[in-house]
Amino acid sequence: MDINFSDDFLVKGKFSIKKSSTSYKGKLTKEEGEKLLILEKVKLRELQERLYSDDSKSLLVVLQAMDAAGKDSMIEHVFGGVNPQGCNVVSFKTPSSREYSHDFLWRHYLALPKKGMIGIFNRSHYESVLVCKVHPEYNLNEKTWKSVKDFDEKFWENRYESIRNFEKHLTENGTTIVKIFLHVSKDEQKKRLLDRINEQEKNWKFSAADLPERALFDKYMDCYETAINETSKDYAPWFVLPADDKWFARVAAIQIIIDALEKMNLKYPKLSEEDKAGLEEAKKQLESE
């Protein structure tokens, strides 16, 4: 099955969220997609082992989406086969009082993957130009600003610049960044929220707070479009994946992640002649027992 969607959803040039499909899946069937995902997970496991053993680079996967778009299940299905020792997932909620006492990027620095690791941000530093742009009053918790009137065009330009500089610094120091936006339609989001209410085993996933945010869906789409256009760079690209079909989004995502790892040209460590001689000596000792 020679199918690769990695390049299809890379943001190139001016991005329009209204022109971006939420339901595209090519000619792939769900059954084919699920089989392909299994094969790709084997590749991802091998590449993760190489990344871990190479220990000179890291991968940061940023996942952003509206509520019920499938971030949690994407992490489960895409990364379910990797070695947990080489992978770290961080879910960013509302900042704590301690986190608000620092700049908006501080807590994200603390969560970055060390060399040899894959780090996954479930939501991320982009919340500062998404939910905090839809609700600018949230920024007052940083205590630096006196009024929502302070959050003018210049303020947001500075935020985007801070994010670009943050990501460029990371990439210049060995971290490859892959940013994925799971693009779900408003109708599909409604269906999934209703499923959380109607299916007892999913009740725990539903939050009444989801409804006020859903009412701001169009505002969020505008913020996503602006953020993606401001921050999709060669060193930290955005990929916008159709997410109405979860199985398809997972296949596309894992291929993007695999491609990013393959471009690192990862190598298993080479032993010196002295180390090889040591291995031979160890082998002789073990075999002579």
C-alpha positions in Angstrom: 0.0 0.0 0.0 2.2 2.9 -1.3 0.3 5.8 0.2 1.9 8.8 1.9 -0.1 11.9 3.0 2.8 13.7 4.7 3.2 16.5 2.2 -0.5 17.0 1.4 -1.3 18.9 4.6 1.8 21.0 5.0 0.9 24.7 5.2 2.5 26.4 2.2 2.0 30.1 1.6 -1.2 31.8 2.8 -3.5 29.5 4.7 -7.3 29.8 4.6 -9.1 27.7 7.2 -12.4 28.0 5.3 -10.8 26.4 2.2 -9.2 23.6 4.3 -11.2 20.4 4.2 -12.2 18.6 7.4 -13.4 15.4 5.7 -10.8 14.6 2.9 -9.5 11.1 3.0 -8.3 10.5 -0.5 -9.2 7.1 -2.0 -8.3 5.3 1.2 -11.0 3.2 2.9 -11.3 2.9 6.7 -10.2 -0.7 6.6 -7.1 0.1 4.5 -6.3 3.0 6.8 -6.4 0.9 9.9 -4.1 -1.7 8.3 -1.7 1.0 7.2 -1.6 2.5 10.7 -0.5 -0.9 12.1 2.3 -1.0 9.6 3.4 2.5 10.3 3.5 2.0 14.0 6.2 -0.7 13.5 8.2 1.9 11.6 7.7 4.5 14.3 8.8 2.1 17.0 12.1 1.4 15.2 12.7 5.1 14.5 12.0 6.0 18.2 14.6 3.4 19.2 17.1 4.9 16.9 16.3 8.4 18.2 16.8 7.1 21.8 20.1 5.4 21.0 21.4 8.3 18.9 20.8 10.6 21.9 21.7 13.8 20.0 18.3 15.1 18.9 14.7 15.3 20.1 11.3 15.5 18.5 8.5 17.8 19.7 5.0 17.1 18.4 2.5 19.9 19.1 -1.2 18.9 18.9 -3.8 21.6 18.8 -7.5 21.3 18.1 -11.0 22.2 19.2 -12.8 20.2 21.9 -13.7 16.7 20.8 -11.4 16.8 17.8 -9.6 13.6 18.8 -6.3 14.8 20.4 -6.3 12.2 23.2 -7.3 9.3 21.0 -4.7 10.3 18.4 -2.0 10.1 21.1 -3.2 6.7 22.1 -3.5 5.2 18.6 -0.4 6.8 17.1 2.0 6.4 20.0 0.5 3.3 21.6 3.3 1.1 20.2 6.4 3.1 21.2 8.6 2.5 24.2 7.2 4.6 27.1 10.7 5.3 28.3 11.4 7.3 25.1 8.2 9.3 25.0 6.7 11.9 27.2 3.1 13.4 26.9 2.3 16.8 28.6 -1.3 18.1 28.7 -1.5 21.8 29.3 -4.4 23.0 31.3 -5.2 26.4 32.8 -1.9 27.8 34.2 -1.3 27.6 38.0 -0.6 30.6 40.1 3.1 29.6 40.0 3.0 29.4 36.2 1.3 32.8 36.0 4.2 34.2 38.0 6.5 33.6 35.0 6.3 34.5 31.3 3.8 32.6 29.2 6.5 30.3 27.7 8.2 29.3 31.0 6.1 26.2 31.7 6.6 24.9 28.2 10.4 25.1 28.5 10.2 22.9 31.5 8.2 20.3 29.6 10.5 20.1 26.5 11.8 16.6 25.5 15.5 16.0 26.3 17.8 14.6 23.6 16.8 11.1 22.5 13.1 11.7 23.4 9.8 12.3 21.7 7.8 14.9 23.5 4.1 15.4 22.8 2.3 18.6 23.8 -1.5 18.1 24.1 -2.4 21.7 23.7 0.7 24.0 24.0 2.1 27.5 24.0 -0.4 28.2 21.3 -3.1 28.5 23.9 -1.7 32.0 24.5 -2.8 33.1 21.1 -5.9 31.0 20.9 -8.0 30.8 24.0 -6.3 33.8 25.4 -7.1 35.8 22.3 -10.8 34.7 22.3 -10.8 35.6 26.1 -8.2 38.4 26.4 -9.2 38.9 30.0 -7.3 35.7 30.8 -4.0 37.5 30.1 -4.6 39.7 33.2 -3.7 36.8 35.3 -0.1 37.4 34.3 -0.2 40.5 36.4 1.9 42.5 33.9 -1.1 44.1 32.2 -3.6 46.5 33.8 -6.5 46.3 31.3 -7.8 44.3 28.4 -7.2 47.5 26.4 -3.5 46.6 26.6 -4.1 43.6 24.3 -4.0 45.5 21.1 -2.5 44.5 17.7 1.0 45.1 18.9 0.5 42.9 21.9 -0.5 39.9 19.6 2.3 40.7 17.2 4.8 40.4 20.1 3.2 37.1 21.2 3.6 35.6 17.7 7.2 36.8 17.5 8.0 35.3 20.9 6.6 31.9 19.7 8.6 32.1 16.5 11.8 32.9 18.4 11.1 30.1 20.9 10.6 27.5 18.2 13.6 28.7 16.1 15.8 28.5 19.2 14.7 24.9 19.8 15.3 23.8 16.3 18.8 25.4 16.2 19.6 23.3 19.3 18.6 19.9 18.1 14.8 19.7 18.5 12.7 19.0 15.4 9.2 20.5 15.8 6.1 19.1 14.1 2.9 21.1 14.7 -0.5 19.4 13.9 -3.9 21.1 13.9 -6.7 18.6 13.9 -9.3 20.4 11.8 -12.8 19.2 12.7 -16.1 20.6 11.4 -18.6 22.3 13.7 -21.2 19.6 12.7 -18.8 16.7 13.6 -17.9 18.4 16.9 -21.7 18.6 17.7 -22.0 14.8 16.9 -19.1 13.9 19.2 -20.3 16.1 22.1 -23.7 14.4 21.8 -22.1 11.0 21.8 -20.4 12.0 25.1 -23.9 12.7 26.6 -25.8 9.8 25.0 -23.2 7.0 25.6 -22.8 6.3 29.3 -19.2 5.2 29.1 -18.3 8.5 27.6 -20.2 10.7 30.1 -17.0 11.5 32.0 -15.6 13.2 28.9 -18.3 15.8 28.7 -17.9 19.2 30.3 -20.6 21.8 30.5 -17.8 24.3 29.8 -17.5 22.8 26.3 -20.8 24.5 25.2 -19.9 28.2 25.8 -16.6 27.5 23.9 -18.5 25.9 21.1 -20.6 29.1 20.7 -17.3 30.8 19.9 -16.3 28.3 17.3 -16.0 30.8 14.5 -13.8 33.1 16.6 -11.5 30.2 17.4 -11.2 29.4 13.7 -10.1 33.0 13.0 -7.5 32.7 15.7 -6.2 29.4 14.4 -5.9 30.8 10.9 -4.0 33.8 12.1 -1.7 31.8 14.4 -0.9 29.2 11.7 -0.1 32.0 9.2 2.1 33.8 11.6 4.0 30.8 12.8 4.3 28.2 10.1 7.9 28.3 9.2 10.4 25.9 7.5 12.0 25.3 10.9 8.6 24.7 12.6 5.9 23.8 10.1 2.2 23.5 10.6 0.2 20.5 9.2 -3.6 20.9 9.0 -5.2 17.5 9.1 -8.8 16.7 8.1 -10.2 15.3 11.4 -13.8 14.4 10.8 -12.6 10.8 10.3 -10.4 10.0 13.2 -8.8 7.0 11.5 -7.6 9.1 8.6 -6.2 11.8 10.8 -4.2 9.2 12.6 -2.7 7.7 9.4 -1.7 11.2 8.2 -0.2 12.2 11.5 1.9 9.1 11.9 3.3 9.5 8.4 4.2 13.1 9.1 6.0 12.1 12.4 7.8 9.2 10.7 9.0 11.6 7.9 10.3 14.1 10.5 12.3 11.3 12.2 13.7 9.9 9.0 15.0 13.4 8.0 17.1 13.4 11.2 19.3 10.8 9.7 19.5 9.0 13.0 22.3 6.4 13.6 22.9 3.7 16.1 26.0 4.4 18.0 29.2 3.0 16.5 31.5 1.1 18.9 35.2 1.9 19.0 37.7 -0.8 18.3 38.5 -0.9 22.0 34.8 -1.3 22.8 34.4 -4.1 20.2 37.4 -5.9 21.7 35.7 -5.6 25.1 32.5 -7.2 23.7 34.5 -10.1 22.4 36.2 -10.6 25.8 32.8 -10.4 27.5 31.4 -13.0 25.1 34.3 -15.4 25.8 33.8 -15.1 29.5 30.1 -15.7 29.3 30.5 -18.7 27.0 33.1 -20.3 29.2 30.9 -20.3 32.3 
